């Protein structure tokens, strides 16, 4: 039983480190801007997106570690990616167009 728990811990930590690395990658490129004109509203939406993704990752990680079921790392990762892509592709542009333009 101890070996099964150790393997589960390794899988959960590895999957969540990859997800956190993806959030860090997005955060880096939302901070580093090579264009000469910086839009402060765009920076605000980028910061809000990074905060939202980090909170969503933390809840996902906590839930996986607390419940200790093997389906959760797979389902949690798929749901995280689906929600993140939806927010980044649909949610943020919609909010930006609705409230800014």
Protein Blocks (a to p, Z undefined) as FASTA:
>chain_A
ZZmmmmmmmmmmmmmmmmmmmmmmmmmmmmmccbfbdcfklmmmmmmmmmmmmmmmmmmm
mmmmmnopaklmmmmmmmmmmmmmmmmmmmmmmmmmmmmZZ
